[in-house]
Amino acid sequence: MTRALLIVDVQNDFTEGGALGVTGGDAVAAGITRHLAEHAVDYAVIVASRDWHDPDSDNGGHIVPAGSEGAPDFVDSWPPHCIAGTEGAEYDPGLDTAAVTHHVKKGQGKPAYSMFEGVTDDGDTVAAVLAARGIETVDVVGIATDHCVRATALDALEHGQHVRVLTDLIAGVAAEPSEAALAELAHAGAELASSGRA
């Protein structure tokens, strides 16, 4: 078995009611949980990432702290979100992580969008985890289509993986950039699929 599931940033701050809540985020969490209940055995590795930003820091310009001069541009800089140790950084309660084999934290003190920029608690990169298990195919799900899902899928392609984006298990910030991200991924060689075909 040489397939992995990459679950990107299904966290409270990225689902409804969070600091950067995405419409459909809770539904994605529930959908991934259903997918895992039916298909966890189909994956040799299941990796879940979380944004995990340092408190009391702008994290390399990624976060514009409340009350500071200037405003986030929502492209390269953002309001405070997914601060380490806060409820917002935790997984959405609708996501059952029991089957997750590797938990990855990213953005610890610096900007990071792709889960490939993060590390496990043991310090392993996602690329190393996949290589160690001979993974050749990854399914990518999570939040947000137009940011961290896009970046993760592109990095997976760069690392030589066959990439499938399960389009019924993702949610984006906005429709237009999300559609553009999916078109870019398809052009780069990713397969756009449904979890029903997983």
FENLIN-V206872 format. One record per residue. PHI is phi in radians with two decimals (none if undefined). D_CENTER is the distance of its C-alpha to the mean C-alpha in Angstrom with 2 decimals. Layout:
phi = [PHI PHI]
d_center = [D_CENTER D_CENTER]
This chain:
phi = [none -2.17 -2.03 -2.20 -1.91 -1.91 -1.80 -1.72 0.90 -1.53 -2.13 -0.99 -1.25 -1.87 -1.89 -0.86 1.56 -1.47 -1.01 -2.27 -1.06 -1.88 -1.07 1.64 -1.09 -1.12 -1.15 -1.11 -1.01 -1.15 -1.15 -1.14 -1.04 -1.11 -1.06 -1.14 -1.06 -1.65 -2.22 -0.95 -1.19 -1.43 -1.99 -1.32 -2.43 -2.24 -1.93 -2.10 -1.88 -2.39 -1.08 -2.58 -1.50 -1.14 -1.26 0.95 -2.65 -1.52 0.90 1.23 1.54 -1.27 -2.08 -1.76 -1.08 -1.02 1.47 -1.53 -1.26 1.46 -2.22 -1.12 -1.67 1.04 -2.14 -1.95 -2.32 -2.46 -1.13 -0.97 -2.75 0.86 -1.35 -0.83 1.48 -1.71 -1.04 -1.10 -1.47 -1.31 -1.08 -0.98 -1.09 -1.36 -1.67 -1.51 -1.70 -1.02 -1.54 -1.17 -1.64 -2.46 -1.86 -2.09 -1.96 -2.35 1.34 -1.43 1.65 -2.64 -1.11 -2.76 -1.95 -1.37 -1.11 -1.20 -1.54 -1.72 -2.44 -1.30 -1.10 -1.51 1.55 -1.46 -1.44 -1.09 -1.00 -1.18 -1.06 -1.19 -1.12 -1.12 -1.90 1.15 -1.22 -2.09 -2.33 -2.20 -1.76 -1.96 -2.43 2.19 -2.37 -1.90 -0.85 -1.52 -2.32 -1.34 -1.14 -0.99 -1.10 -1.14 -1.13 -1.11 -1.15 -1.07 -1.07 -1.04 -1.56 1.45 -1.43 -1.40 -1.96 -2.06 -1.71 -1.50 -1.22 -1.52 -2.13 -2.33 -2.52 -1.96 -1.20 -2.48 -1.10 -1.10 -1.16 -1.19 -1.09 -1.11 -1.11 -1.15 -1.11 -1.09 -1.14 -1.09 -1.11 -1.37 2.05 -1.33 -1.67 -1.70 -2.36 -1.86 -1.11 -1.13 -1.74 -1.22]
d_center = [22.71 20.41 17.24 13.85 10.99 7.42 5.48 1.74 3.70 6.62 9.06 12.57 12.48 10.10 12.22 15.91 18.04 15.51 16.09 13.79 13.79 12.82 15.46 14.54 11.70 14.06 15.00 11.57 11.59 15.14 14.66 12.23 14.86 17.57 16.06 15.91 19.44 20.68 18.86 17.65 20.85 19.91 17.30 18.55 15.31 12.35 9.61 7.25 5.60 6.85 8.23 11.80 14.34 17.99 20.42 23.39 21.89 20.68 18.19 19.70 20.17 16.58 17.91 21.24 22.73 24.67 28.28 27.84 29.35 27.44 24.64 20.99 20.73 17.24 16.69 16.85 17.65 16.52 18.18 17.52 14.26 12.50 15.70 16.12 18.15 17.93 17.24 14.65 12.45 12.95 11.12 12.42 15.75 15.37 12.84 15.15 13.80 17.24 16.41 13.51 15.23 13.14 11.26 9.77 10.23 9.75 11.85 14.84 17.54 16.17 13.82 10.57 7.86 7.05 6.21 9.80 11.03 10.57 13.05 14.01 16.78 19.18 18.06 16.86 14.39 12.09 14.72 17.43 16.14 15.97 19.30 21.01 20.60 21.49 18.36 19.03 16.71 13.01 11.65 8.17 7.11 5.23 5.37 6.92 8.71 10.76 8.68 5.25 5.27 8.78 8.71 6.94 9.41 12.14 11.97 12.18 15.16 16.59 16.67 18.70 16.54 17.37 14.21 14.06 11.70 12.66 13.44 14.59 11.31 9.36 10.51 11.20 13.03 16.12 17.65 19.15 16.39 14.08 17.04 17.58 14.10 14.72 18.22 17.23 15.03 17.98 20.38 18.64 19.08 16.11 17.34 16.40 17.20 17.41 16.51 20.28 20.79 18.50]
